[in-house]
Amino acid sequence: MDRLLKRVTISLVLILGMTLIATGCSGFESQQLPGVPLPRFQSAGEFVEAFRNAWDVYPMWKDADGAALEGGVELRATGEGDSPQHSTTNVQVEGVDEADVVKCDGDFIYTLAGNSLCIVEAYPPEKMRLVSRIEFDSGLEPAEMFVNGDKLVVIGYGYMDENDLPAEQPEYYPGLQLTFIKVYDISDRDDPRLLSTVEHEGSYLTARMLDDNVHVVLTSWPPYVIYEDTDIRPEEIIPLYRTVRGDDKPGVLEPACHWSEVEYIDPEMCSSFLSILSLSLRDGGNSVEKREIAGNAECVYASPEHLYVTATDWGYFYPEEIAVEDTLRTSIHKFRFDGAAVGYLASSEVPGSVLNQFSMDESKGYFRIATTGYAADGSYDPASNVYVLDPSLNVVGSLEGLAQGETIYSARFMGNRAYLVTFEQVDPFFVIDLSNPANPKVLGELKIPGYSDYLHPYDENHVIGVGINAVEADPGKGDFSWFQGMKIALFDVTNVFSPQEMYKVEIGDRGTDSYALHDHKAFLFDREKGLLVLPILLAELTPEQKASGGTPPFAYGVPTFQGAYVYDLSLAGGFELKGRITHMEDTQGLEDGYYYGSGDFVQRSLYIGDVLYTISPSGIKANDLDSLEELSFVEL
């Protein structure tokens, strides 16, 4: 059977083509593709055999015991009713909310603290107080949340107890992971009320909220007995699931669906499950739409209309005659949001692997994706690519072989442009023109030391980069580079043919780190206020290290500070440090190295009115946004 994923049926392509002819439209903004039914298994034997065969193709997974693989928009101020303006979660796409560890509605701050969720009345700051705490059962770990009016959604991890399993299950083994979704009524913030609980076997990947609908994506793997020489029933392969209304006593976990309801995209890739759970907050999450698909998921991008799920095919077992550049590929699956459900539309694949959600974008109906693959010269050198796909996921334009020998470290799509940062010794910052979907092309390039982990739009002609500085290990030879301290920069792309680094700030020495380097939701920026806030763990070389002379570039600094760096940022003045805010009483623990997992680490920041709030697992601190004078602190 053809290894390539099946694209949308010919009838869909014909429908699309006829519609374009009828409308004379050159774009796809107004096109609403019809849903496409995914195939299902015709018998229990076919279902079991598909999973057995997939595991035979990938024998190195047999030692995994069923373990799962590990895996921008300008920030808008909002104000509702009498609430002052406040910042919101830094999301990739306007109108598509992303779950996070902290949320704010202008009056209250909701934050995860250990095994609990705290609701804090935050404004005005002089009356800031902890109003309630939701404690989770032992074995449950809250990960992220949404807040929607008077509804609170908490998503997290847990492990199945043997007593929760059906009587007829494979031999139980510890560590069977599940994802939970709990919906609360918080109309009375002092007394949150549990409305519903959903539990599904597998690892939580990500979630999105559009209007009153929450969509959760997770992955799971069949139990290890799938590859043993034993008889196995279909229900032993399907991930387990249950729902509980309010405070009702939970029943046992049951298969999420019948084997005949399991869908697949490629019958040769049935080694795991991609599960998409959709629930409406209008009924408190008590009705759940599930899609159980035989397939994998690693990265997710969502526009207001569509959900894209990608997975990497590493090609470990391709025949030797297959070209090197064809062995590493990314499969793409497109779904349509349909209220509290998703409908499947199309699948395709492109060469290379995807870094993260910012390597993907949808604009005017076209899907754009940046990947790092292998160069076309037969070597295993990395090279970067950009592909443009039409609504039925046919590739209509490509830019391949970019920056051979380098890997994508960050990407950002903004309208008709894409910005890519690749890295080996220096940081090439590429400006790519996407105005013609059939002909993406490089407009300009800037080479500077280090790299950016995250790119954020300042305006249409300026981009903020947050990353790491670097120096060559052996200057002149270009073998490799040593990472140094953090670096934030403002790029001017007014002249797309000659982008410039307009301003830059270097922070600390080797070992300096920030949550914002790994999670864009830790990045707070408001252009109108000229405000940029980053949580930073500062590492500095000691006076003794500096006094020794010739400090090697691989020397790590000593951690000396953790907290929020607050900057004024403008085109006229660049980055101006207003001050720093910490939740740590002293730095001795940092200097002694006892800081990993510290509850005093500032993880997020936000503002309400003229007050800046910094949040750590141990507390919330309120500071005057102008002077940074401390106003109040609430211990969690």
C-alpha positions as CSV (number, residue, x, y, z in Angstrom):
1,M,0.0,0.0,0.0
2,D,1.2,3.5,-0.8
3,R,3.2,4.9,2.1
4,L,2.1,8.4,1.5
5,L,-0.9,9.7,3.4
6,K,-4.0,9.9,1.4
7,R,-5.1,13.4,0.4
8,V,-8.6,14.7,0.2
9,T,-10.7,12.7,-2.3
10,I,-10.8,13.8,-6.0
11,S,-14.4,14.9,-5.5
12,L,-13.3,17.4,-2.9
13,V,-10.6,18.8,-5.3
14,L,-13.2,19.1,-8.0
15,I,-15.7,20.9,-5.7
16,L,-13.0,23.3,-4.7
17,G,-11.9,24.0,-8.3
18,M,-15.5,24.5,-9.5
19,T,-16.1,26.9,-6.7
20,L,-13.0,29.0,-7.5
21,I,-14.1,29.1,-11.2
22,A,-17.6,30.2,-10.2
23,T,-16.4,32.9,-7.8
24,G,-13.4,34.1,-9.7
25,C,-11.6,34.3,-6.3
26,S,-7.8,34.2,-6.2
27,G,-7.7,33.4,-2.5
28,F,-9.5,30.9,-0.2
29,E,-10.8,33.2,2.6
30,S,-14.5,32.4,1.8
31,Q,-14.1,28.8,1.0
32,Q,-15.7,26.3,3.4
33,L,-14.5,22.8,2.6
34,P,-16.9,20.0,3.2
35,G,-16.0,17.5,5.8
36,V,-14.4,14.2,4.7
37,P,-15.3,10.9,6.5
38,L,-12.2,9.0,7.7
39,P,-12.1,5.3,7.0
40,R,-12.8,2.8,9.8
41,F,-11.9,-0.8,10.4
42,Q,-14.2,-3.4,8.9
43,S,-13.6,-6.1,11.5
44,A,-12.1,-6.7,14.9
45,G,-9.4,-8.8,13.4
46,E,-8.4,-6.1,10.9
47,F,-8.3,-3.6,13.8
48,V,-5.9,-5.7,15.9
49,E,-3.8,-6.7,13.0
50,A,-3.2,-3.1,11.9
51,F,-1.7,-2.3,15.3
52,R,0.4,-5.5,15.4
53,N,1.7,-4.7,11.9
54,A,2.6,-1.1,12.8
55,W,4.6,-2.3,15.8
56,D,6.4,-4.8,13.7
57,V,7.5,-2.0,11.4
58,Y,8.9,0.0,14.4
59,P,10.5,-2.7,16.6
60,M,12.5,-0.3,18.7
61,W,9.3,0.9,20.3
62,K,8.8,-2.6,21.8
63,D,11.1,-1.7,24.7
64,A,9.0,1.4,25.6
65,D,6.3,-0.6,27.5
66,G,3.7,1.6,25.9
67,A,5.2,4.9,27.1
68,A,4.2,8.0,25.1
69,L,6.8,10.0,23.3
70,E,7.8,13.1,25.1
71,G,7.3,15.7,23.8
72,G,1.7,35.8,17.6
73,V,-0.3,38.1,17.9
74,E,0.2,41.5,19.6
75,L,-0.9,41.1,23.2
76,R,-4.2,42.8,23.6
77,A,-5.5,44.7,26.6
78,T,-9.0,43.9,27.5
79,G,-11.5,45.3,29.9
80,E,-15.0,44.1,30.6
81,G,-17.7,46.0,32.5
82,D,-16.1,47.9,35.4
83,S,-12.8,46.0,35.2
84,P,-9.7,48.0,34.2
85,Q,-7.7,47.1,31.2
86,H,-5.7,44.0,31.7
87,S,-3.2,41.9,29.7
88,T,-4.2,38.4,28.5
89,T,-2.2,35.3,27.7
90,N,0.3,35.7,24.9
91,V,-1.2,33.6,22.2
92,Q,-0.1,32.8,18.6
93,V,-3.4,33.6,16.9
94,E,-5.9,36.3,17.9
95,G,-9.2,34.7,18.9
96,V,-7.7,31.3,19.7
97,D,-7.0,31.1,23.4
98,E,-4.3,28.8,24.7
99,A,-4.3,27.0,28.1
100,D,-1.7,28.3,30.6
101,V,-0.7,28.1,34.2
102,V,-1.9,31.6,34.9
103,K,-5.1,33.4,33.7
104,C,-6.6,36.8,34.5
105,D,-10.0,38.3,33.9
106,G,-9.3,41.8,35.1
107,D,-10.5,41.3,38.7
108,F,-9.1,37.9,39.6
109,I,-5.9,36.0,39.0
110,Y,-6.1,32.3,38.6
111,T,-2.8,30.4,39.1
112,L,-1.6,26.9,39.7
113,A,0.5,26.4,42.8
114,G,1.7,22.9,43.4
115,N,-1.2,20.5,43.5
116,S,-3.8,23.2,43.8
117,L,-5.3,26.1,41.9
118,C,-5.6,29.5,43.7
119,I,-8.1,32.2,42.9
120,V,-6.9,35.6,44.0
121,E,-8.9,38.8,44.1
122,A,-6.1,41.0,42.6
123,Y,-7.6,44.5,41.9
124,P,-7.3,46.9,43.6
125,P,-3.9,45.8,44.8
126,E,-4.4,47.1,48.4
127,K,-7.3,44.6,48.8
128,M,-5.5,41.7,47.1
129,R,-6.4,38.4,48.9
130,L,-6.6,34.7,48.3
131,V,-10.3,34.0,48.0
132,S,-10.3,30.2,47.4
133,R,-8.2,27.2,46.7
134,I,-9.1,24.1,44.7
135,E,-7.1,21.1,46.0
136,F,-6.6,18.2,43.6
137,D,-6.5,14.6,44.8
138,S,-3.2,12.9,45.3
139,G,-2.0,11.5,42.0
140,L,-3.5,14.3,40.0
141,E,-1.3,17.2,38.8
142,P,-2.9,20.2,37.2
143,A,-1.0,21.5,34.2
144,E,-2.9,24.3,32.5
145,M,-6.3,26.1,32.5
146,F,-8.8,28.3,30.7
147,V,-11.1,30.9,32.2
148,N,-14.3,31.7,30.3
149,G,-16.6,34.0,32.2
150,D,-17.9,32.0,35.1
151,K,-16.4,28.8,33.9
152,L,-13.0,27.4,34.8
153,V,-11.4,24.5,32.9
154,V,-8.4,22.7,34.4
155,I,-6.4,20.2,32.4
156,G,-3.8,18.0,34.0
157,Y,-2.2,14.6,34.4
158,G,-2.9,11.6,36.6
159,Y,-2.1,7.9,36.8
160,M,-4.7,5.1,36.8
161,D,-5.4,3.2,39.9
162,E,-5.8,-0.5,39.5
163,N,-9.2,-0.3,41.0
164,D,-10.3,2.1,38.2
165,L,-9.6,-0.4,35.4
166,P,-12.2,-2.7,33.9
167,A,-12.3,-6.2,35.2
168,E,-11.2,-7.7,31.8
169,Q,-8.0,-5.8,31.1
170,P,-4.4,-6.8,30.3
171,E,-2.2,-7.3,33.3
172,Y,-2.0,-4.0,35.1
173,Y,1.4,-2.2,35.3
174,P,2.1,1.0,37.1
175,G,2.4,4.3,35.4
176,L,-0.5,4.1,33.0
177,Q,-1.0,7.8,32.4
178,L,-4.3,9.7,32.0
179,T,-5.3,13.2,31.1
180,F,-8.1,14.9,33.1
181,I,-10.3,17.8,32.3
182,K,-12.3,19.4,35.1
183,V,-14.9,22.1,34.6
184,Y,-15.9,24.4,37.5
185,D,-18.6,26.9,38.0
186,I,-16.9,30.0,39.5
187,S,-19.8,32.4,39.6
188,D,-19.0,32.4,43.3
189,R,-15.2,32.8,43.3
190,D,-15.2,32.0,47.1
191,D,-16.7,28.7,46.5
192,P,-15.9,27.0,43.1
193,R,-18.3,24.2,42.2
194,L,-17.2,21.1,40.2
195,L,-19.5,20.6,37.2
196,S,-17.8,17.7,35.3
197,T,-14.7,15.6,35.0
198,V,-13.4,13.9,31.9
199,E,-10.6,11.3,32.2
200,H,-8.9,9.8,29.1
201,E,-5.9,7.5,28.9
202,G,-2.9,9.2,27.4
203,S,-0.5,12.2,27.5
204,Y,-1.9,15.7,27.2
205,L,-0.4,17.5,24.2
206,T,-2.2,20.9,24.1
207,A,-5.6,22.6,24.1
208,R,-7.3,25.5,22.5
209,M,-10.5,27.4,23.3
210,L,-12.7,29.2,20.8
211,D,-15.7,31.0,22.1
212,D,-17.4,28.5,24.6
213,N,-15.8,25.4,23.2
214,V,-12.6,23.7,24.5
215,H,-10.6,21.3,22.3
216,V,-8.0,19.0,23.9
217,V,-5.5,17.0,22.0
218,L,-3.7,14.0,23.5
219,T,-1.9,10.9,22.5
220,S,-1.7,7.4,23.8
221,W,-0.1,4.1,23.1
222,P,-1.5,0.6,23.3
223,P,-0.4,-1.7,26.2
224,Y,2.9,-3.6,25.8
225,V,1.0,-6.8,25.3
226,I,0.2,-5.8,21.7
227,Y,3.6,-7.2,20.6
228,E,3.6,-10.3,22.8
229,D,2.5,-13.6,21.4
230,T,-0.8,-13.5,23.2
231,D,-4.4,-13.1,22.1
232,I,-5.5,-9.6,22.6
233,R,-9.0,-8.2,22.2
234,P,-9.8,-4.8,20.5
235,E,-11.0,-3.2,23.7
236,E,-7.6,-3.9,25.3
237,I,-6.0,-1.7,22.7
238,I,-8.4,1.3,22.8
239,P,-7.5,4.0,25.3
240,L,-9.7,4.1,28.5
241,Y,-12.1,6.9,29.3
242,R,-14.8,8.0,31.7
243,T,-16.9,11.1,32.5
244,V,-18.2,12.1,35.9
245,R,-21.0,14.6,36.5
246,G,-20.3,17.0,39.4
247,D,-19.4,15.2,42.6
248,D,-20.9,11.9,41.6
249,K,-18.9,8.8,42.4
250,P,-16.8,7.8,39.4
251,G,-17.3,4.5,37.7
252,V,-14.6,2.3,36.2
253,L,-12.6,3.4,33.1
254,E,-14.0,1.9,29.9
255,P,-12.7,1.9,26.3
256,A,-13.3,5.3,24.8
257,C,-15.2,3.8,21.9
258,H,-16.0,0.6,20.1
259,W,-13.3,-0.7,17.7
260,S,-15.7,0.1,14.8
261,E,-15.6,3.7,15.7
262,V,-11.8,4.1,15.6
263,E,-10.8,6.0,12.5
264,Y,-7.5,5.9,10.7
265,I,-5.6,8.0,8.1
266,D,-2.9,5.6,7.1
267,P,-3.4,2.0,7.9
268,E,0.3,1.4,8.0
269,M,0.8,3.9,10.8
270,C,-1.5,2.5,13.5
271,S,1.0,2.4,16.3
272,S,-0.7,4.9,18.6
273,F,-3.8,7.0,19.1
274,L,-4.5,10.6,18.4
275,S,-7.5,11.7,20.5
276,I,-9.3,15.0,20.1
277,L,-11.8,15.8,22.9
278,S,-14.2,18.7,22.4
279,L,-16.6,20.0,25.0
280,S,-19.0,22.9,25.3
281,L,-18.9,25.1,28.4
282,R,-22.5,25.9,27.9
283,D,-23.5,22.7,29.5
284,G,-20.6,22.6,32.0
285,G,-18.6,20.2,29.9
286,N,-21.0,17.3,30.5
287,S,-21.3,16.4,26.8
288,V,-18.0,15.4,25.1
289,E,-17.4,14.8,21.4
290,K,-14.5,12.4,20.9
291,R,-12.5,11.5,17.8
292,E,-10.3,8.4,18.3
293,I,-7.9,8.2,15.4
294,A,-5.2,5.6,14.9
295,G,-2.2,7.8,14.4
296,N,0.3,10.0,16.2
297,A,0.5,13.7,17.1
298,E,3.5,15.9,18.1
299,C,2.7,19.5,17.3
300,V,-0.5,21.5,16.9
301,Y,-1.4,24.8,15.2
302,A,-4.9,26.3,15.3
303,S,-6.5,29.1,13.4
304,P,-10.0,30.4,14.2
305,E,-11.4,27.9,11.6
306,H,-9.0,25.0,11.5
307,L,-6.9,22.6,13.7
308,Y,-3.7,21.2,12.2
309,V,-2.0,18.3,13.8
310,T,1.5,17.1,12.7
311,A,3.7,14.2,13.5
312,T,7.2,13.3,12.3
313,D,8.1,10.2,10.3
314,W,11.8,9.7,11.0
315,G,12.2,7.0,8.3
316,Y,14.4,4.7,10.3
317,F,13.4,1.7,8.3
318,Y,13.1,3.1,4.8
319,P,14.9,1.0,2.1
320,E,18.4,2.1,1.3
321,E,17.5,3.1,-2.2
322,I,15.3,5.9,-0.8
323,A,17.0,9.2,-1.0
324,V,18.3,10.7,2.3
325,E,16.3,13.9,1.9
326,D,13.1,11.8,1.5
327,T,13.4,9.9,4.7
328,L,12.5,12.6,7.2
329,R,9.0,13.8,6.7
330,T,6.1,15.5,8.6
331,S,2.6,14.3,8.2
332,I,-0.1,17.0,8.4
333,H,-3.7,16.4,9.3
334,K,-6.3,19.2,9.0
335,F,-9.5,19.4,10.9
336,R,-12.3,22.0,10.9
337,F,-13.7,23.5,14.1
338,D,-17.5,22.9,14.2
339,G,-18.7,24.2,17.5
340,A,-18.0,21.6,20.2
341,A,-16.6,19.2,17.6
342,V,-14.0,18.9,14.9
343,G,-14.4,17.5,11.4
344,Y,-11.7,16.0,9.4
345,L,-10.7,17.7,6.1
346,A,-7.4,16.5,4.6
347,S,-4.0,15.0,5.2
348,S,-0.6,15.4,3.4
349,E,3.1,15.3,4.2
350,V,6.1,17.5,3.5
351,P,9.9,16.8,3.9
352,G,11.6,17.7,7.2
353,S,10.4,18.0,10.8
354,V,8.6,20.8,12.6
355,L,10.1,22.8,15.5
356,N,7.0,24.0,17.2
357,Q,3.6,25.6,16.6
358,F,5.2,28.8,15.4
359,S,6.6,26.9,12.4
360,M,3.0,26.8,11.1
361,D,0.5,29.3,10.0
362,E,-2.7,29.8,8.0
363,S,-3.4,32.8,5.9
364,K,-6.1,33.4,3.3
365,G,-6.8,29.7,3.2
366,Y,-3.2,28.7,2.6
367,F,-1.3,26.6,5.2
368,R,2.4,27.6,5.5
369,I,4.9,25.4,7.3
370,A,8.7,25.6,7.9
371,T,10.7,22.4,8.5
372,T,14.3,21.3,9.0
373,G,15.2,18.3,6.8
374,Y,18.2,16.9,5.1
375,A,20.0,18.6,2.3
376,A,19.4,17.3,-1.3
377,D,23.1,16.5,-1.9
378,G,22.8,13.1,-0.2
379,S,24.5,14.2,2.9
380,Y,22.9,14.2,6.3
381,D,23.5,17.9,6.7
382,P,20.4,19.8,7.9
383,A,18.6,22.3,5.6
384,S,15.5,24.3,6.1
385,N,12.4,24.5,3.9
386,V,9.2,26.5,3.7
387,Y,6.1,24.9,2.0
388,V,2.8,26.5,1.1
389,L,-0.2,24.2,0.8
390,D,-3.7,25.0,-0.5
391,P,-6.9,24.2,1.4
392,S,-6.8,20.5,0.3
393,L,-3.2,20.4,1.5
394,N,-1.6,20.1,-2.0
395,V,1.8,21.8,-2.0
396,V,1.5,24.8,-4.3
397,G,4.8,26.5,-3.5
398,S,8.1,25.6,-1.8
399,L,11.5,27.1,-0.8
400,E,14.0,24.3,-0.1
401,G,17.6,23.9,0.9
402,L,17.8,27.1,2.9
403,A,20.8,27.5,5.2
404,Q,22.4,24.1,4.6
405,G,24.2,22.8,7.7
406,E,21.9,24.8,10.0
407,T,18.8,24.1,11.9
408,I,15.7,26.2,12.5
409,Y,15.7,27.6,16.0
410,S,12.6,29.9,15.6
411,A,10.0,30.9,13.1
412,R,7.2,33.5,12.8
413,F,4.7,34.1,10.1
414,M,3.3,37.6,9.8
415,G,0.9,38.2,6.9
416,N,2.8,37.9,3.6
417,R,6.1,37.4,5.3
418,A,7.9,34.6,7.3
419,Y,10.9,35.2,9.5
420,L,13.2,32.3,10.2
421,V,16.2,32.0,12.5
422,T,18.6,29.2,11.8
423,F,21.8,28.5,13.7
424,E,25.1,26.7,13.6
425,Q,27.8,29.3,14.5
426,V,25.9,32.5,13.8
427,D,22.2,33.4,13.7
428,P,21.0,34.0,10.1
429,F,17.7,35.9,10.3
430,F,15.8,35.4,7.1
431,V,13.0,37.5,5.7
432,I,10.9,35.4,3.3
433,D,8.2,36.7,0.9
434,L,5.0,34.7,0.8
435,S,2.8,37.1,-1.2
436,N,2.8,34.7,-4.1
437,P,1.9,31.3,-2.6
438,A,3.4,29.5,-5.6
439,N,6.7,31.2,-5.3
440,P,8.0,31.8,-1.7
441,K,11.4,33.5,-1.9
442,V,14.1,34.9,0.4
443,L,14.1,38.7,0.4
444,G,16.9,39.5,2.9
445,E,19.2,37.9,5.4
446,L,21.1,39.2,8.5
447,K,23.9,37.2,10.2
448,I,24.6,37.9,13.8
449,P,26.0,35.9,16.8
450,G,23.7,33.7,18.7
451,Y,20.1,32.8,17.9
452,S,16.5,33.7,18.8
453,D,14.3,31.1,20.4
454,Y,11.2,33.2,20.1
455,L,10.2,35.9,17.6
456,H,7.3,38.3,18.4
457,P,5.9,41.1,16.2
458,Y,6.5,44.6,17.5
459,D,4.7,46.0,14.5
460,E,4.6,45.2,10.8
461,N,8.1,46.4,10.2
462,H,9.8,45.4,13.5
463,V,10.3,42.0,15.2
464,I,11.4,41.2,18.8
465,G,13.8,38.3,19.2
466,V,14.5,36.5,22.5
467,G,17.3,34.1,22.6
468,I,20.9,33.2,23.5
469,N,24.2,34.9,22.6
470,A,27.0,32.7,21.3
471,V,30.7,32.9,20.5
472,E,32.8,30.7,18.2
473,A,34.7,27.9,20.0
474,D,37.6,28.4,17.7
475,P,37.4,31.7,16.0
476,G,38.0,31.5,12.3
477,K,37.4,27.8,12.0
478,G,33.7,27.8,12.4
479,D,33.4,24.3,14.0
480,F,30.8,25.2,16.6
481,S,29.9,27.9,19.1
482,W,29.5,28.1,22.8
483,F,26.2,29.4,24.1
484,Q,26.6,32.4,26.4
485,G,24.0,34.6,28.2
486,M,20.6,35.7,27.0
487,K,20.1,38.2,24.3
488,I,17.0,40.3,23.4
489,A,17.0,42.2,20.1
490,L,14.7,44.4,18.0
491,F,15.0,43.7,14.2
492,D,14.1,46.4,11.7
493,V,12.6,44.8,8.5
494,T,11.4,48.1,6.9
495,N,13.9,47.3,4.1
496,V,13.1,43.7,3.6
497,F,16.2,43.2,1.5
498,S,18.5,44.4,4.2
499,P,17.1,43.6,7.7
500,Q,19.0,45.2,10.6
501,E,19.5,44.5,14.3
502,M,18.2,47.9,15.5
503,Y,18.8,47.3,19.3
504,K,20.1,44.5,21.4
505,V,20.6,43.8,25.1
506,E,22.8,41.0,26.5
507,I,21.9,39.6,29.9
508,G,24.2,37.6,32.1
509,D,26.7,34.9,31.2
510,R,26.6,31.3,30.2
511,G,23.8,29.6,32.2
512,T,21.4,32.5,32.1
513,D,17.9,31.2,31.3
514,S,14.3,32.2,31.0
515,Y,10.9,30.5,30.8
516,A,10.2,32.7,27.8
517,L,12.9,30.8,25.9
518,H,10.9,27.7,26.1
519,D,7.3,28.9,26.5
520,H,5.9,32.0,24.7
521,K,3.2,32.4,27.3
522,A,5.9,33.7,29.7
523,F,6.5,36.7,27.4
524,L,4.6,39.9,28.3
525,F,4.6,42.7,25.8
526,D,2.3,45.7,25.3
527,R,3.4,48.1,22.5
528,E,1.1,50.9,23.6
529,K,2.5,50.9,27.1
530,G,6.0,50.3,25.8
531,L,6.2,47.4,28.3
532,L,8.3,44.2,28.0
533,V,8.6,41.8,30.9
534,L,10.6,38.6,31.0
535,P,11.2,36.1,33.9
536,I,14.9,35.5,34.0
537,L,17.3,33.3,35.9
538,L,20.5,35.4,35.8
539,A,23.9,33.6,35.9
540,E,27.1,35.7,36.2
541,L,30.8,34.9,36.2
542,T,32.3,35.4,39.6
543,P,35.0,38.1,40.3
544,E,37.4,35.2,40.7
545,Q,36.5,33.8,37.3
546,K,37.0,37.2,35.7
547,A,40.2,37.9,37.6
548,S,41.8,34.7,36.4
549,G,42.0,36.2,32.9
550,G,41.1,34.5,29.7
551,T,37.9,33.0,31.0
552,P,37.0,30.1,28.6
553,P,33.8,30.5,26.7
554,F,32.4,27.2,28.1
555,A,32.6,28.5,31.7
556,Y,29.2,28.7,33.4
557,G,28.3,31.7,35.5
558,V,26.9,31.4,39.1
559,P,23.1,32.0,39.5
560,T,22.7,35.3,41.3
561,F,19.1,36.4,40.6
562,Q,15.7,35.1,39.5
563,G,12.7,37.3,38.8
564,A,11.1,39.6,36.3
565,Y,13.2,42.0,34.2
566,V,11.0,45.0,33.3
567,Y,11.8,47.0,30.2
568,D,10.6,50.1,28.5
569,L,10.7,49.3,24.8
570,S,10.3,51.8,22.0
571,L,11.6,52.4,18.5
572,A,13.2,55.7,19.7
573,G,15.0,54.3,22.8
574,G,15.2,50.6,22.4
575,F,15.4,48.4,25.5
576,E,15.6,50.5,28.8
577,L,15.7,48.4,32.0
578,K,13.2,49.9,34.5
579,G,14.0,47.5,37.2
580,R,13.8,43.9,38.5
581,I,11.2,42.2,40.7
582,T,12.0,39.0,42.6
583,H,10.1,36.8,45.0
584,M,13.2,35.4,46.6
585,E,14.3,36.8,50.0
586,D,17.9,36.1,49.4
587,T,20.1,34.6,46.7
588,Q,22.0,32.1,48.9
589,G,19.9,29.2,47.6
590,L,20.7,30.2,44.0
591,E,24.4,30.5,44.7
592,D,24.4,27.1,46.4
593,G,22.7,25.5,43.5
594,Y,19.5,24.6,45.4
595,Y,17.1,26.4,43.1
596,Y,15.7,23.8,40.8
597,G,11.9,23.7,41.1
598,S,12.0,26.6,43.5
599,G,8.5,27.8,44.5
600,D,9.8,31.4,44.5
601,F,10.7,31.5,40.8
602,V,8.6,34.1,38.9
603,Q,7.0,32.3,36.0
604,R,4.5,34.8,34.6
605,S,3.7,38.4,34.7
606,L,0.6,40.5,33.8
607,Y,-0.9,43.9,34.4
608,I,-4.3,45.1,35.5
609,G,-4.7,48.9,35.1
610,D,-1.6,50.6,36.3
611,V,-0.4,47.6,38.4
612,L,2.1,45.0,37.4
613,Y,1.7,41.5,38.9
614,T,4.4,38.8,39.0
615,I,3.4,35.3,39.8
616,S,5.4,32.4,41.3
617,P,4.1,29.1,42.8
618,S,4.6,30.7,46.2
619,G,2.8,34.0,45.7
620,I,1.6,37.0,43.7
621,K,3.3,40.4,44.0
622,A,1.8,43.7,42.9
623,N,4.0,46.6,41.9
624,D,3.2,50.0,40.6
625,L,3.6,49.8,36.8
626,D,5.4,53.1,36.6
627,S,7.7,53.2,39.6
628,L,7.8,49.4,40.3
629,E,7.2,50.2,44.0
630,E,5.9,47.1,45.7
631,L,2.2,47.5,46.7
632,S,1.2,44.2,48.1
633,F,2.0,40.4,48.2
634,V,-0.2,37.4,48.7
635,E,1.2,34.1,49.7
636,L,-0.3,31.1,48.0
